[in-house]
Amino acid sequence: MAAIVNRVTALVPKVALPVARYGQSKLSRFWYFARVELRPPMPSEFGEVQKGVQKIVKSASTGAWRQLTVKQFALNGLVGLEVMFWFYIGECIGRGSIIGYRPGRSEGIPAPYKYFM
């Protein structure tokens, strides 16, 4: 047992520095993109959102979606699935359950608080 502990304690400093350097480069890249992609939309960007929705409605009504390549169609489908899954995860977090709401879980406690008990 002591031999294993000595071997692990000798190995950890050798492995920790390369892992930390690798993680630091990935973390800095994550923060670079997180500042742009993970921020909430600004009020000035709502006009662009409205134009994008109008463009989607127009392409759906004119049949322009039939001119998409298979790759573009697959990417659009994956983005739609991602939005749907994040919506479902948000609903699960909001209701506190995967299956459904549990209204009778804690009797006598007001509705907003009974899910945290």
SEMAR-236571 format. One record per atom (N, C-alpha, C, O): residue in three letters; atom name; x, y, z. Coordinates in Angstrom, 2 decimals. Example, Ala and Ser with C-alpha at 12.3 -4.5 7.8 and 13.67 -1.06 7.14 Angstrom:
<recs>
REC | ala | N | 13.19 | -5.69 | 7.80
REC | ala | CA | 12.30 | -4.50 | 7.80
REC | ala | C | 13.20 | -3.30 | 7.80
REC | ala | O | 14.24 | -3.32 | 8.46
REC | ser | N | 12.85 | -2.25 | 7.08
REC | ser | CA | 13.67 | -1.06 | 7.14
REC | ser | C | 12.90 | 0.03 | 7.87
REC | ser | O | 13.41 | 1.14 | 8.04
</recs>
This chain:
<recs>
REC | met | N | 0.83 | -1.19 | 0.00
REC | met | CA | 0.00 | 0.00 | 0.00
REC | met | C | 0.87 | 1.25 | 0.00
REC | met | O | 0.57 | 2.20 | -0.71
REC | ala | N | 1.92 | 1.25 | 0.78
REC | ala | CA | 2.81 | 2.41 | 0.84
REC | ala | C | 3.51 | 2.62 | -0.50
REC | ala | O | 3.76 | 3.75 | -0.90
REC | ala | N | 3.82 | 1.53 | -1.18
REC | ala | CA | 4.48 | 1.65 | -2.49
REC | ala | C | 3.54 | 2.32 | -3.50
REC | ala | O | 3.98 | 3.11 | -4.33
REC | ile | N | 2.28 | 1.98 | -3.43
REC | ile | CA | 1.30 | 2.57 | -4.35
REC | ile | C | 1.15 | 4.06 | -4.06
REC | ile | O | 1.11 | 4.88 | -4.99
REC | val | N | 1.07 | 4.42 | -2.79
REC | val | CA | 0.94 | 5.83 | -2.41
REC | val | C | 2.16 | 6.60 | -2.86
REC | val | O | 2.03 | 7.71 | -3.38
REC | asn | N | 3.36 | 6.04 | -2.67
REC | asn | CA | 4.59 | 6.72 | -3.10
REC | asn | C | 4.61 | 6.89 | -4.62
REC | asn | O | 5.03 | 7.94 | -5.11
REC | arg | N | 4.18 | 5.89 | -5.35
REC | arg | CA | 4.17 | 5.96 | -6.81
REC | arg | C | 3.17 | 7.02 | -7.29
REC | arg | O | 3.46 | 7.79 | -8.20
REC | val | N | 1.99 | 7.06 | -6.66
REC | val | CA | 0.98 | 8.05 | -7.05
REC | val | C | 1.44 | 9.46 | -6.73
REC | val | O | 1.26 | 10.37 | -7.54
REC | thr | N | 2.02 | 9.65 | -5.55
REC | thr | CA | 2.48 | 10.99 | -5.18
REC | thr | C | 3.65 | 11.44 | -6.04
REC | thr | O | 3.83 | 12.64 | -6.23
REC | ala | N | 4.43 | 10.53 | -6.56
REC | ala | CA | 5.51 | 10.91 | -7.47
REC | ala | C | 4.97 | 11.20 | -8.87
REC | ala | O | 5.54 | 12.01 | -9.60
REC | leu | N | 3.89 | 10.55 | -9.25
REC | leu | CA | 3.34 | 10.69 | -10.58
REC | leu | C | 2.46 | 11.93 | -10.73
REC | leu | O | 2.41 | 12.53 | -11.80
REC | val | N | 1.77 | 12.33 | -9.68
REC | val | CA | 0.82 | 13.45 | -9.75
REC | val | C | 1.49 | 14.75 | -10.21
REC | val | O | 0.94 | 15.40 | -11.10
REC | pro | N | 2.63 | 15.17 | -9.67
REC | pro | CA | 3.23 | 16.43 | -10.16
REC | pro | C | 3.64 | 16.36 | -11.63
REC | pro | O | 3.59 | 17.38 | -12.32
REC | lys | N | 4.03 | 15.19 | -12.11
REC | lys | CA | 4.44 | 15.06 | -13.50
REC | lys | C | 3.24 | 15.18 | -14.45
REC | lys | O | 3.36 | 15.70 | -15.56
REC | val | N | 2.09 | 14.71 | -14.01
REC | val | CA | 0.90 | 14.72 | -14.85
REC | val | C | 0.11 | 16.01 | -14.68
REC | val | O | -0.53 | 16.46 | -15.62
REC | ala | N | 0.15 | 16.61 | -13.51
REC | ala | CA | -0.69 | 17.76 | -13.20
REC | ala | C | -0.34 | 18.98 | -14.05
REC | ala | O | -1.25 | 19.68 | -14.51
REC | leu | N | 0.93 | 19.25 | -14.27
REC | leu | CA | 1.31 | 20.44 | -15.03
REC | leu | C | 0.85 | 20.37 | -16.49
REC | leu | O | 0.26 | 21.34 | -16.97
REC | pro | N | 1.08 | 19.28 | -17.21
REC | pro | CA | 0.54 | 19.24 | -18.59
REC | pro | C | -0.99 | 19.29 | -18.65
REC | pro | O | -1.55 | 19.91 | -19.55
REC | val | N | -1.65 | 18.66 | -17.70
REC | val | CA | -3.11 | 18.72 | -17.67
REC | val | C | -3.58 | 20.14 | -17.41
REC | val | O | -4.54 | 20.59 | -18.04
REC | ala | N | -2.93 | 20.85 | -16.50
REC | ala | CA | -3.31 | 22.23 | -16.20
REC | ala | C | -3.07 | 23.14 | -17.40
REC | ala | O | -3.90 | 24.00 | -17.69
REC | arg | N | -1.97 | 22.95 | -18.11
REC | arg | CA | -1.70 | 23.76 | -19.30
REC | arg | C | -2.73 | 23.50 | -20.39
REC | arg | O | -3.21 | 24.43 | -21.04
REC | tyr | N | -3.06 | 22.23 | -20.59
REC | tyr | CA | -4.06 | 21.88 | -21.60
REC | tyr | C | -5.42 | 22.47 | -21.23
REC | tyr | O | -6.10 | 23.04 | -22.07
REC | gly | N | -5.80 | 22.33 | -19.98
REC | gly | CA | -7.08 | 22.86 | -19.52
REC | gly | C | -7.13 | 24.37 | -19.59
REC | gly | O | -8.18 | 24.95 | -19.88
REC | gln | N | -6.01 | 25.03 | -19.32
REC | gln | CA | -5.98 | 26.49 | -19.34
REC | gln | C | -6.21 | 27.00 | -20.76
REC | gln | O | -6.94 | 27.98 | -20.94
REC | ser | N | -5.62 | 26.36 | -21.76
REC | ser | CA | -5.84 | 26.80 | -23.13
REC | ser | C | -7.30 | 26.59 | -23.54
REC | ser | O | -7.89 | 27.44 | -24.20
REC | lys | N | -7.89 | 25.46 | -23.14
REC | lys | CA | -9.29 | 25.21 | -23.46
REC | lys | C | -10.21 | 26.18 | -22.72
REC | lys | O | -11.20 | 26.65 | -23.28
REC | leu | N | -9.89 | 26.47 | -21.47
REC | leu | CA | -10.71 | 27.38 | -20.68
REC | leu | C | -10.66 | 28.80 | -21.23
REC | leu | O | -11.68 | 29.48 | -21.27
REC | ser | N | -9.49 | 29.25 | -21.66
REC | ser | CA | -9.40 | 30.60 | -22.23
REC | ser | C | -10.20 | 30.69 | -23.53
REC | ser | O | -10.82 | 31.71 | -23.80
REC | arg | N | -10.18 | 29.62 | -24.34
REC | arg | CA | -10.98 | 29.62 | -25.57
REC | arg | C | -12.48 | 29.61 | -25.23
REC | arg | O | -13.26 | 30.29 | -25.88
REC | phe | N | -12.87 | 28.85 | -24.21
REC | phe | CA | -14.26 | 28.83 | -23.79
REC | phe | C | -14.72 | 30.21 | -23.36
REC | phe | O | -15.78 | 30.66 | -23.79
REC | trp | N | -13.93 | 30.91 | -22.54
REC | trp | CA | -14.34 | 32.23 | -22.06
REC | trp | C | -14.39 | 33.24 | -23.20
REC | trp | O | -15.20 | 34.17 | -23.18
REC | tyr | N | -13.51 | 33.06 | -24.21
REC | tyr | CA | -13.54 | 33.96 | -25.36
REC | tyr | C | -14.90 | 33.88 | -26.06
REC | tyr | O | -15.49 | 34.91 | -26.39
REC | phe | N | -15.39 | 32.66 | -26.29
REC | phe | CA | -16.67 | 32.51 | -26.96
REC | phe | C | -17.85 | 32.71 | -26.02
REC | phe | O | -18.92 | 33.13 | -26.46
REC | ala | N | -17.68 | 32.43 | -24.74
REC | ala | CA | -18.78 | 32.56 | -23.78
REC | ala | C | -19.20 | 34.02 | -23.63
REC | ala | O | -20.38 | 34.30 | -23.42
REC | arg | N | -18.26 | 34.95 | -23.74
REC | arg | CA | -18.61 | 36.36 | -23.61
REC | arg | C | -19.58 | 36.80 | -24.70
REC | arg | O | -20.42 | 37.68 | -24.48
REC | val | N | -19.47 | 36.20 | -25.87
REC | val | CA | -20.33 | 36.59 | -26.99
REC | val | C | -21.59 | 35.73 | -27.05
REC | val | O | -22.69 | 36.26 | -27.21
REC | glu | N | -21.43 | 34.43 | -26.93
REC | glu | CA | -22.53 | 33.51 | -27.19
REC | glu | C | -23.49 | 33.32 | -26.01
REC | glu | O | -24.67 | 33.03 | -26.23
REC | leu | N | -23.02 | 33.47 | -24.79
REC | leu | CA | -23.84 | 33.15 | -23.63
REC | leu | C | -24.47 | 34.37 | -22.97
REC | leu | O | -25.10 | 34.24 | -21.92
REC | arg | N | -24.31 | 35.52 | -23.56
REC | arg | CA | -24.93 | 36.71 | -22.97
REC | arg | C | -26.36 | 36.83 | -23.47
REC | arg | O | -26.67 | 36.36 | -24.56
REC | pro | N | -27.23 | 37.44 | -22.68
REC | pro | CA | -28.61 | 37.61 | -23.13
REC | pro | C | -28.68 | 38.62 | -24.28
REC | pro | O | -27.78 | 39.46 | -24.42
REC | pro | N | -29.71 | 38.56 | -25.10
REC | pro | CA | -29.81 | 39.51 | -26.21
REC | pro | C | -30.04 | 40.93 | -25.70
REC | pro | O | -30.72 | 41.16 | -24.70
REC | met | N | -29.47 | 41.86 | -26.41
REC | met | CA | -29.63 | 43.27 | -26.08
REC | met | C | -30.90 | 43.79 | -26.76
REC | met | O | -31.32 | 43.23 | -27.78
REC | pro | N | -31.50 | 44.83 | -26.22
REC | pro | CA | -32.71 | 45.38 | -26.86
REC | pro | C | -32.49 | 45.82 | -28.30
REC | pro | O | -33.42 | 45.78 | -29.10
REC | ser | N | -31.28 | 46.23 | -28.65
REC | ser | CA | -31.01 | 46.65 | -30.03
REC | ser | C | -31.01 | 45.48 | -31.01
REC | ser | O | -31.09 | 45.69 | -32.21
REC | glu | N | -30.91 | 44.26 | -30.51
REC | glu | CA | -30.86 | 43.08 | -31.38
REC | glu | C | -32.23 | 42.50 | -31.68
REC | glu | O | -32.33 | 41.58 | -32.49
REC | phe | N | -33.29 | 43.00 | -31.07
REC | phe | CA | -34.61 | 42.44 | -31.28
REC | phe | C | -35.10 | 42.66 | -32.71
REC | phe | O | -35.86 | 41.84 | -33.23
REC | gly | N | -34.67 | 43.72 | -33.35
REC | gly | CA | -35.03 | 43.96 | -34.75
REC | gly | C | -34.47 | 42.87 | -35.66
REC | gly | O | -35.14 | 42.44 | -36.59
REC | glu | N | -33.23 | 42.44 | -35.39
REC | glu | CA | -32.62 | 41.36 | -36.17
REC | glu | C | -33.37 | 40.05 | -35.97
REC | glu | O | -33.54 | 39.27 | -36.91
REC | val | N | -33.82 | 39.81 | -34.75
REC | val | CA | -34.58 | 38.59 | -34.47
REC | val | C | -35.89 | 38.60 | -35.26
REC | val | O | -36.27 | 37.58 | -35.83
REC | gln | N | -36.56 | 39.74 | -35.29
REC | gln | CA | -37.82 | 39.85 | -36.02
REC | gln | C | -37.59 | 39.62 | -37.51
REC | gln | O | -38.39 | 38.94 | -38.16
REC | lys | N | -36.50 | 40.17 | -38.06
REC | lys | CA | -36.19 | 39.96 | -39.48
REC | lys | C | -35.90 | 38.48 | -39.75
REC | lys | O | -36.30 | 37.95 | -40.78
REC | gly | N | -35.21 | 37.83 | -38.83
REC | gly | CA | -34.90 | 36.41 | -39.00
REC | gly | C | -36.16 | 35.55 | -39.00
REC | gly | O | -36.28 | 34.62 | -39.80
REC | val | N | -37.10 | 35.87 | -38.11
REC | val | CA | -38.36 | 35.12 | -38.06
REC | val | C | -39.15 | 35.36 | -39.34
REC | val | O | -39.73 | 34.42 | -39.90
REC | gln | N | -39.19 | 36.61 | -39.82
REC | gln | CA | -39.88 | 36.90 | -41.07
REC | gln | C | -39.25 | 36.16 | -42.24
REC | gln | O | -39.96 | 35.71 | -43.14
REC | lys | N | -37.94 | 36.04 | -42.25
REC | lys | CA | -37.24 | 35.32 | -43.31
REC | lys | C | -37.61 | 33.83 | -43.28
REC | lys | O | -37.80 | 33.23 | -44.33
REC | ile | N | -37.71 | 33.25 | -42.09
REC | ile | CA | -38.08 | 31.84 | -41.96
REC | ile | C | -39.51 | 31.63 | -42.46
REC | ile | O | -39.77 | 30.66 | -43.17
REC | val | N | -40.42 | 32.52 | -42.08
REC | val | CA | -41.82 | 32.40 | -42.51
REC | val | C | -41.91 | 32.54 | -44.03
REC | val | O | -42.66 | 31.81 | -44.68
REC | lys | N | -41.15 | 33.47 | -44.58
REC | lys | CA | -41.18 | 33.68 | -46.03
REC | lys | C | -40.64 | 32.46 | -46.77
REC | lys | O | -41.21 | 32.03 | -47.77
REC | ser | N | -39.53 | 31.89 | -46.28
REC | ser | CA | -38.97 | 30.73 | -46.95
REC | ser | C | -39.89 | 29.51 | -46.83
REC | ser | O | -39.93 | 28.67 | -47.72
REC | ala | N | -40.62 | 29.41 | -45.72
REC | ala | CA | -41.56 | 28.31 | -45.56
REC | ala | C | -42.76 | 28.46 | -46.49
REC | ala | O | -43.26 | 27.48 | -47.03
REC | ser | N | -43.22 | 29.69 | -46.67
REC | ser | CA | -44.41 | 29.91 | -47.51
REC | ser | C | -44.09 | 29.83 | -49.00
REC | ser | O | -44.94 | 29.42 | -49.79
REC | thr | N | -42.88 | 30.22 | -49.40
REC | thr | CA | -42.51 | 30.19 | -50.81
REC | thr | C | -41.92 | 28.86 | -51.24
REC | thr | O | -41.78 | 28.61 | -52.44
REC | gly | N | -41.58 | 28.01 | -50.30
REC | gly | CA | -41.01 | 26.71 | -50.64
REC | gly | C | -39.51 | 26.76 | -50.85
REC | gly | O | -38.94 | 25.84 | -51.43
REC | ala | N | -38.86 | 27.81 | -50.38
REC | ala | CA | -37.41 | 27.91 | -50.54
REC | ala | C | -36.67 | 26.85 | -49.73
REC | ala | O | -35.50 | 26.57 | -50.00
REC | trp | N | -37.32 | 26.26 | -48.75
REC | trp | CA | -36.67 | 25.22 | -47.96
REC | trp | C | -36.38 | 24.00 | -48.82
REC | trp | O | -35.55 | 23.17 | -48.44
REC | arg | N | -37.04 | 23.85 | -49.97
REC | arg | CA | -36.79 | 22.71 | -50.85
REC | arg | C | -35.47 | 22.84 | -51.58
REC | arg | O | -34.98 | 21.86 | -52.15
REC | gln | N | -34.89 | 24.02 | -51.59
REC | gln | CA | -33.62 | 24.24 | -52.28
REC | gln | C | -32.41 | 24.03 | -51.37
REC | gln | O | -31.27 | 24.19 | -51.81
REC | leu | N | -32.65 | 23.67 | -50.12
REC | leu | CA | -31.54 | 23.44 | -49.19
REC | leu | C | -30.82 | 22.15 | -49.53
REC | leu | O | -31.42 | 21.19 | -50.03
REC | thr | N | -29.51 | 22.14 | -49.27
REC | thr | CA | -28.76 | 20.89 | -49.42
REC | thr | C | -29.07 | 20.00 | -48.23
REC | thr | O | -29.64 | 20.44 | -47.23
REC | val | N | -28.69 | 18.73 | -48.35
REC | val | CA | -28.94 | 17.79 | -47.26
REC | val | C | -28.17 | 18.23 | -46.01
REC | val | O | -28.67 | 18.10 | -44.89
REC | lys | N | -26.97 | 18.73 | -46.20
REC | lys | CA | -26.15 | 19.17 | -45.05
REC | lys | C | -26.82 | 20.35 | -44.33
REC | lys | O | -26.89 | 20.37 | -43.10
REC | gln | N | -27.31 | 21.33 | -45.09
REC | gln | CA | -27.97 | 22.48 | -44.48
REC | gln | C | -29.25 | 22.05 | -43.78
REC | gln | O | -29.56 | 22.53 | -42.69
REC | phe | N | -30.00 | 21.15 | -44.41
REC | phe | CA | -31.23 | 20.66 | -43.81
REC | phe | C | -30.94 | 19.92 | -42.51
REC | phe | O | -31.66 | 20.09 | -41.52
REC | ala | N | -29.89 | 19.09 | -42.51
REC | ala | CA | -29.52 | 18.35 | -41.30
REC | ala | C | -29.08 | 19.31 | -40.19
REC | ala | O | -29.44 | 19.12 | -39.03
REC | leu | N | -28.29 | 20.32 | -40.54
REC | leu | CA | -27.85 | 21.29 | -39.53
REC | leu | C | -29.02 | 22.06 | -38.95
REC | leu | O | -29.09 | 22.29 | -37.74
REC | asn | N | -29.95 | 22.47 | -39.81
REC | asn | CA | -31.14 | 23.18 | -39.31
REC | asn | C | -31.97 | 22.28 | -38.41
REC | asn | O | -32.49 | 22.72 | -37.39
REC | gly | N | -32.08 | 21.01 | -38.78
REC | gly | CA | -32.81 | 20.06 | -37.94
REC | gly | C | -32.15 | 19.86 | -36.59
REC | gly | O | -32.83 | 19.79 | -35.56
REC | leu | N | -30.82 | 19.78 | -36.57
REC | leu | CA | -30.10 | 19.62 | -35.30
REC | leu | C | -30.25 | 20.85 | -34.42
REC | leu | O | -30.39 | 20.73 | -33.20
REC | val | N | -30.22 | 22.03 | -35.01
REC | val | CA | -30.41 | 23.25 | -34.22
REC | val | C | -31.81 | 23.28 | -33.64
REC | val | O | -32.00 | 23.65 | -32.48
REC | gly | N | -32.80 | 22.88 | -34.42
REC | gly | CA | -34.17 | 22.81 | -33.92
REC | gly | C | -34.30 | 21.82 | -32.78
REC | gly | O | -34.98 | 22.09 | -31.78
REC | leu | N | -33.66 | 20.65 | -32.92
REC | leu | CA | -33.68 | 19.66 | -31.83
REC | leu | C | -32.99 | 20.21 | -30.58
REC | leu | O | -33.46 | 19.98 | -29.46
REC | glu | N | -31.89 | 20.92 | -30.76
REC | glu | CA | -31.19 | 21.49 | -29.61
REC | glu | C | -32.08 | 22.47 | -28.86
REC | glu | O | -32.14 | 22.45 | -27.63
REC | val | N | -32.77 | 23.33 | -29.58
REC | val | CA | -33.68 | 24.29 | -28.95
REC | val | C | -34.79 | 23.56 | -28.21
REC | val | O | -35.14 | 23.93 | -27.09
REC | met | N | -35.33 | 22.51 | -28.83
REC | met | CA | -36.40 | 21.75 | -28.20
REC | met | C | -35.90 | 21.06 | -26.92
REC | met | O | -36.60 | 21.05 | -25.91
REC | phe | N | -34.71 | 20.47 | -26.98
REC | phe | CA | -34.17 | 19.79 | -25.80
REC | phe | C | -33.88 | 20.78 | -24.67
REC | phe | O | -34.18 | 20.48 | -23.51
REC | trp | N | -33.31 | 21.95 | -24.99
REC | trp | CA | -33.06 | 22.93 | -23.94
REC | trp | C | -34.36 | 23.44 | -23.34
REC | trp | O | -34.42 | 23.71 | -22.14
REC | phe | N | -35.39 | 23.58 | -24.16
REC | phe | CA | -36.69 | 23.97 | -23.63
REC | phe | C | -37.20 | 22.91 | -22.66
REC | phe | O | -37.70 | 23.23 | -21.59
REC | tyr | N | -37.08 | 21.64 | -23.05
REC | tyr | CA | -37.54 | 20.55 | -22.18
REC | tyr | C | -36.74 | 20.50 | -20.88
REC | tyr | O | -37.32 | 20.30 | -19.82
REC | ile | N | -35.43 | 20.69 | -20.95
REC | ile | CA | -34.60 | 20.70 | -19.75
REC | ile | C | -35.01 | 21.86 | -18.85
REC | ile | O | -35.07 | 21.71 | -17.63
REC | gly | N | -35.29 | 23.03 | -19.44
REC | gly | CA | -35.74 | 24.16 | -18.64
REC | gly | C | -37.07 | 23.90 | -17.96
REC | gly | O | -37.29 | 24.31 | -16.83
REC | glu | N | -37.96 | 23.21 | -18.67
REC | glu | CA | -39.24 | 22.84 | -18.06
REC | glu | C | -39.02 | 21.87 | -16.90
REC | glu | O | -39.66 | 22.00 | -15.86
REC | cys | N | -38.13 | 20.90 | -17.07
REC | cys | CA | -37.86 | 19.93 | -16.00
REC | cys | C | -37.28 | 20.64 | -14.78
REC | cys | O | -37.63 | 20.32 | -13.65
REC | ile | N | -36.39 | 21.59 | -15.00
REC | ile | CA | -35.81 | 22.34 | -13.88
REC | ile | C | -36.89 | 23.18 | -13.21
REC | ile | O | -36.94 | 23.25 | -11.98
REC | gly | N | -37.73 | 23.81 | -14.00
REC | gly | CA | -38.77 | 24.68 | -13.45
REC | gly | C | -39.80 | 23.94 | -12.63
REC | gly | O | -40.27 | 24.46 | -11.61
REC | arg | N | -40.16 | 22.75 | -13.04
REC | arg | CA | -41.18 | 22.02 | -12.29
REC | arg | C | -40.59 | 21.10 | -11.24
REC | arg | O | -41.33 | 20.57 | -10.41
REC | gly | N | -39.28 | 20.89 | -11.26
REC | gly | CA | -38.63 | 20.10 | -10.23
REC | gly | C | -38.79 | 18.60 | -10.40
REC | gly | O | -38.59 | 17.86 | -9.44
REC | ser | N | -39.15 | 18.15 | -11.59
REC | ser | CA | -39.36 | 16.73 | -11.81
REC | ser | C | -39.22 | 16.42 | -13.29
REC | ser | O | -39.48 | 17.28 | -14.13
REC | ile | N | -38.81 | 15.21 | -13.61
REC | ile | CA | -38.71 | 14.81 | -15.01
REC | ile | C | -40.08 | 14.42 | -15.54
REC | ile | O | -40.41 | 14.72 | -16.69
REC | ile | N | -40.87 | 13.76 | -14.73
REC | ile | CA | -42.15 | 13.22 | -15.17
REC | ile | C | -43.22 | 14.29 | -15.26
REC | ile | O | -43.86 | 14.43 | -16.30
REC | gly | N | -43.44 | 15.03 | -14.21
REC | gly | CA | -44.51 | 16.03 | -14.22
REC | gly | C | -44.55 | 16.78 | -12.92
REC | gly | O | -43.72 | 16.58 | -12.04
REC | tyr | N | -45.51 | 17.65 | -12.80
REC | tyr | CA | -45.67 | 18.42 | -11.59
REC | tyr | C | -46.18 | 17.51 | -10.47
REC | tyr | O | -46.95 | 16.59 | -10.70
REC | arg | N | -45.73 | 17.79 | -9.26
REC | arg | CA | -46.15 | 17.01 | -8.10
REC | arg | C | -46.85 | 17.92 | -7.11
REC | arg | O | -46.24 | 18.34 | -6.13
REC | pro | N | -48.11 | 18.25 | -7.33
REC | pro | CA | -48.78 | 19.24 | -6.50
REC | pro | C | -49.05 | 18.76 | -5.08
REC | pro | O | -49.14 | 19.60 | -4.17
REC | gly | N | -49.19 | 17.48 | -4.84
REC | gly | CA | -49.54 | 17.01 | -3.50
REC | gly | C | -48.36 | 16.58 | -2.68
REC | gly | O | -48.53 | 15.87 | -1.69
REC | arg | N | -47.16 | 16.99 | -3.04
REC | arg | CA | -45.97 | 16.51 | -2.35
REC | arg | C | -45.88 | 17.02 | -0.92
REC | arg | O | -45.54 | 16.25 | -0.02
REC | ser | N | -46.17 | 18.27 | -0.70
REC | ser | CA | -46.09 | 18.84 | 0.64
REC | ser | C | -47.37 | 19.61 | 0.91
REC | ser | O | -47.55 | 20.72 | 0.41
REC | glu | N | -48.25 | 19.04 | 1.67
REC | glu | CA | -49.53 | 19.69 | 1.96
REC | glu | C | -49.34 | 20.81 | 2.98
REC | glu | O | -48.55 | 20.69 | 3.91
REC | gly | N | -50.06 | 21.88 | 2.78
REC | gly | CA | -50.04 | 22.99 | 3.73
REC | gly | C | -48.95 | 24.00 | 3.48
REC | gly | O | -48.91 | 25.02 | 4.17
REC | ile | N | -48.08 | 23.78 | 2.53
REC | ile | CA | -47.02 | 24.73 | 2.23
REC | ile | C | -47.43 | 25.46 | 0.96
REC | ile | O | -47.89 | 24.82 | 0.01
REC | pro | N | -47.26 | 26.78 | 0.91
REC | pro | CA | -47.64 | 27.53 | -0.29
REC | pro | C | -46.93 | 26.99 | -1.53
REC | pro | O | -45.81 | 26.49 | -1.45
REC | ala | N | -47.60 | 27.09 | -2.67
REC | ala | CA | -47.14 | 26.46 | -3.91
REC | ala | C | -45.70 | 26.81 | -4.31
REC | ala | O | -44.97 | 25.90 | -4.69
REC | pro | N | -45.26 | 28.06 | -4.24
REC | pro | CA | -43.89 | 28.31 | -4.72
REC | pro | C | -42.82 | 27.65 | -3.87
REC | pro | O | -41.71 | 27.42 | -4.35
REC | tyr | N | -43.13 | 27.36 | -2.61
REC | tyr | CA | -42.10 | 26.88 | -1.70
REC | tyr | C | -42.11 | 25.38 | -1.50
REC | tyr | O | -41.11 | 24.82 | -1.03
REC | lys | N | -43.17 | 24.71 | -1.84
REC | lys | CA | -43.26 | 23.30 | -1.49
REC | lys | C | -42.34 | 22.41 | -2.31
REC | lys | O | -42.10 | 21.27 | -1.92
REC | tyr | N | -41.84 | 22.90 | -3.44
REC | tyr | CA | -40.95 | 22.09 | -4.24
REC | tyr | C | -39.51 | 22.13 | -3.75
REC | tyr | O | -38.69 | 21.32 | -4.18
REC | phe | N | -39.19 | 23.05 | -2.87
REC | phe | CA | -37.85 | 23.17 | -2.34
REC | phe | C | -37.68 | 22.51 | -1.00
REC | phe | O | -36.59 | 22.56 | -0.43
REC | met | N | -38.71 | 21.89 | -0.49
REC | met | CA | -38.65 | 21.25 | 0.83
REC | met | C | -38.37 | 19.78 | 0.68
REC | met | O | -38.28 | 19.06 | 1.67
</recs>
